[in-house]
Amino acid sequence: MDLGDLAGKVVLVTGASRGIGAAVARGFAHHGAHVAVHYHAAQAAADKVVADARARGVRAEALQADLSDAAAPARLVAETIERFGRLDVLVNNAGDLVARLPMVDTPDDMLETIYALNIRSVVAASKAAVIAMKRQGSGNIINTSSLAARNGGGAGSMLYAGSKGFVSTFTRGLAKDVGRDGIRVNAVAPGIIETDLQDKHTSRAVLDQLAKATPLGRNAPATDCVGAYLFLASDRMSGFVTGQVIEVNGGILMP
């Protein structure tokens, strides 16, 4: 696969200190892109991603922001442009399930927490990126949705699933809105990926059951998601692809 057109591009990956975000940031660096590695609290982990990227000979910076703060996503985009001079690719990856709870036990403020991080941050970062990308005449936004957007999620994750359903629909709508500005918008919907998020919210027994139910017979490491993001970021590989949600789930759901 010829991904040479990624070399020299500036990529901001939110939630890039661990899991899928860290793997994606490293993947872009491997192909010569400069990476802004966003983190909230895990600075040491973000610094490790930055060090790995710089070892590839690219520019990389760790940028801190609490994306649940309404003003933080725009500030993060602005800081990326200030540090790197432009923004070619925004990967909206930050998000959290928060907790698995039956609806009757879900505190009212949990909806606000999930909305702030999983929905509002995606909209705000995308808006700031679109403004900058329109000035440049091109750009690329890749959102992280989820298998949960299609199947409602596992037990006690209906709010998370709903937020990811928003991300998938928002992706399609934004793609229509900015396509004539030279900006492509797509999403990746991971399935059962073995990350800190899954370890925190899903038991080992349930993860093993899901692996057995998957046609490929396993769950995936975060690195199995990277190719989809790189493909969508490459104009050479996917220049006529926009408004799409690529499912990376081992066949556990075939829409």
C-alpha positions in Angstrom: 0.0 0.0 0.0 1.5 3.3 -1.1 0.9 5.8 1.8 3.8 8.1 0.8 1.4 11.0 0.6 1.1 11.0 4.4 4.7 12.1 4.8 5.0 15.6 6.0 1.3 15.9 6.9 0.4 17.3 10.4 -2.0 15.0 12.3 -3.7 15.7 15.6 -4.9 12.6 17.4 -7.0 13.1 20.5 -6.9 10.6 23.2 -3.4 9.5 21.9 -1.6 8.5 25.1 -2.9 4.9 25.1 -5.0 2.4 23.3 -6.2 3.0 19.7 -5.1 6.6 19.8 -1.5 5.8 20.7 -1.4 3.1 18.0 -2.8 5.5 15.4 -0.3 8.2 16.3 2.6 5.8 16.0 1.2 4.6 12.7 1.1 8.0 11.2 4.7 8.7 12.4 5.8 5.4 10.8 4.6 6.8 7.5 6.3 10.2 7.9 3.5 12.3 9.3 4.1 14.8 12.1 1.9 14.1 15.1 0.3 16.2 17.9 -0.3 13.6 20.7 -3.2 14.8 22.8 -3.6 13.6 26.4 -5.7 14.5 29.4 -3.8 13.1 32.4 -1.4 10.4 31.3 1.5 12.6 30.4 4.2 9.9 30.8 2.3 7.6 28.4 1.9 10.5 25.9 5.6 11.4 26.2 6.4 7.7 25.3 4.3 8.0 22.1 6.1 11.3 21.3 9.5 9.7 21.8 8.6 6.7 19.6 7.3 9.1 16.9 10.5 11.3 17.0 12.6 8.1 16.6 11.0 7.9 13.2 12.4 11.3 12.3 9.2 13.3 12.4 8.1 16.2 14.6 5.9 15.2 17.6 4.5 17.1 20.6 2.4 16.1 23.5 -0.5 18.5 24.1 -2.6 18.4 27.2 -6.3 19.3 27.3 -9.4 18.3 29.2 -11.7 17.9 26.3 -14.8 17.8 28.5 -14.2 21.5 28.9 -16.3 23.2 26.3 -13.5 25.6 25.2 -10.7 23.0 25.2 -11.1 21.4 21.8 -10.8 24.6 19.9 -7.8 25.6 22.0 -6.2 22.2 21.2 -6.7 22.7 17.5 -5.3 26.2 17.7 -2.2 25.0 19.7 -1.6 22.3 17.1 -1.6 24.9 14.3 0.6 27.2 16.4 3.2 24.5 17.0 3.2 22.8 13.6 2.0 25.6 11.2 -1.0 23.8 9.9 -3.4 20.9 10.4 -4.0 18.3 7.7 -5.7 15.5 9.6 -7.8 15.6 12.8 -8.5 12.2 14.4 -11.3 12.6 17.0 -10.5 9.6 19.1 -10.9 10.7 22.7 -13.9 9.2 24.5 -15.0 7.1 27.4 -17.7 4.7 28.4 -17.5 6.1 32.0 -19.4 3.3 33.7 -21.6 0.3 33.0 -24.9 0.9 34.8 -28.5 -0.1 34.2 -30.6 2.9 33.2 -32.4 3.1 36.5 -29.1 3.4 38.3 -27.5 5.9 36.0 -26.9 9.3 37.7 -28.2 12.3 35.9 -24.8 13.9 35.6 -23.4 10.8 33.8 -25.3 11.9 30.6 -23.7 15.3 30.8 -20.2 13.7 31.3 -20.6 11.4 28.2 -22.1 14.3 26.2 -19.2 16.6 27.0 -16.5 14.1 26.1 -17.9 11.9 23.4 -20.2 14.3 21.5 -19.4 18.0 22.2 -15.6 17.6 22.0 -16.0 15.9 18.6 -18.2 18.7 17.3 -16.1 21.5 18.7 -12.8 20.1 17.5 -14.3 19.4 14.1 -15.6 23.0 13.9 -12.2 24.5 14.7 -10.5 22.1 12.3 -12.9 22.9 9.5 -12.3 26.6 9.8 -8.5 26.1 9.5 -8.8 23.5 6.7 -11.1 25.8 4.7 -8.3 28.4 4.7 -5.9 25.7 3.6 -8.2 24.4 0.9 -8.1 20.8 2.0 -8.2 18.6 5.1 -9.3 15.4 6.6 -11.3 14.5 9.7 -11.5 10.9 11.0 -13.8 10.2 13.9 -13.8 7.1 16.1 -17.2 5.6 16.4 -17.8 2.1 17.7 -19.5 -1.3 17.1 -21.8 0.0 19.9 -23.2 2.6 17.6 -24.9 -0.2 15.6 -25.8 -2.8 18.3 -26.5 -0.6 21.3 -23.5 -1.7 23.2 -23.0 -4.3 25.9 -24.9 -4.4 29.2 -25.2 -1.0 30.9 -23.5 1.0 28.1 -26.6 2.5 26.3 -25.4 6.1 26.8 -22.0 5.4 25.4 -23.6 3.6 22.5 -26.0 6.5 21.9 -23.0 8.9 21.8 -21.2 6.8 19.3 -24.4 6.6 17.2 -24.3 10.4 17.1 -20.6 10.3 16.0 -21.5 8.0 13.1 -24.4 10.2 11.9 -22.5 13.4 12.5 -19.7 12.1 10.4 -22.1 11.6 7.4 -23.7 15.0 7.8 -20.4 16.9 8.2 -19.1 15.1 5.1 -21.9 16.6 3.1 -21.4 20.0 4.6 -17.7 20.4 3.8 -17.0 18.1 0.8 -16.9 21.0 -1.6 -14.3 22.7 0.5 -11.9 19.9 -0.2 -12.4 18.3 3.3 -13.2 14.6 3.6 -14.9 13.3 6.8 -15.0 9.6 7.7 -15.1 7.4 10.8 -13.7 4.1 12.0 -15.9 1.9 14.2 -13.8 -0.5 16.2 -15.3 -3.7 17.6 -13.9 -5.6 20.6 -10.4 -4.1 20.9 -8.3 -5.1 23.9 -7.4 -1.7 25.4 -7.4 -0.1 28.8 -11.0 1.0 28.1 -12.1 -2.6 27.8 -10.0 -3.8 30.7 -11.6 -1.1 32.9 -15.2 -1.8 31.9 -15.5 -5.4 30.7 -14.6 -8.6 32.5 -12.1 -11.1 31.1 -14.8 -13.8 31.0 -17.0 -11.5 28.8 -14.1 -10.6 26.5 -13.3 -14.3 26.0 -17.0 -15.0 25.2 -16.9 -12.2 22.6 -13.7 -13.5 21.1 -15.4 -16.9 20.6 -18.5 -15.3 19.0 -16.3 -13.4 16.4 -15.9 -15.0 13.0 -12.1 -14.4 13.1 -12.0 -16.2 16.5 -10.3 -13.4 18.5 -10.5 -9.9 19.8 -8.0 -7.4 18.4 -5.1 -5.4 19.7 -5.2 -1.6 19.0 -2.8 -2.0 16.1 -5.4 -3.9 14.1 -7.3 -0.6 13.8 -4.5 1.5 12.5 -4.7 0.6 8.8 -8.2 1.9 8.5 -7.2 5.4 9.8 -4.2 5.5 7.5 -6.3 4.5 4.5 -8.8 7.2 5.2 -6.1 9.8 5.7 -4.4 9.0 2.4 -5.8 11.0 -0.5 -3.9 8.6 -2.8 -5.7 5.6 -1.3 -9.2 7.0 -0.5 -9.5 10.3 -2.2 -13.1 9.6 -3.3 -14.2 8.2 0.1 -16.2 10.5 2.4 -19.1 10.1 4.8 -18.2 6.5 5.4 -17.9 4.4 8.6 -15.4 1.6 8.3 -16.2 -1.3 10.6 -13.2 -3.0 12.2 -14.8 -5.8 14.2 -13.6 -9.2 13.0 -17.0 -9.9 11.5 -18.9 -9.9 14.8 -21.3 -7.5 13.1 -21.8 -7.4 9.4 -24.0 -4.4 8.5 
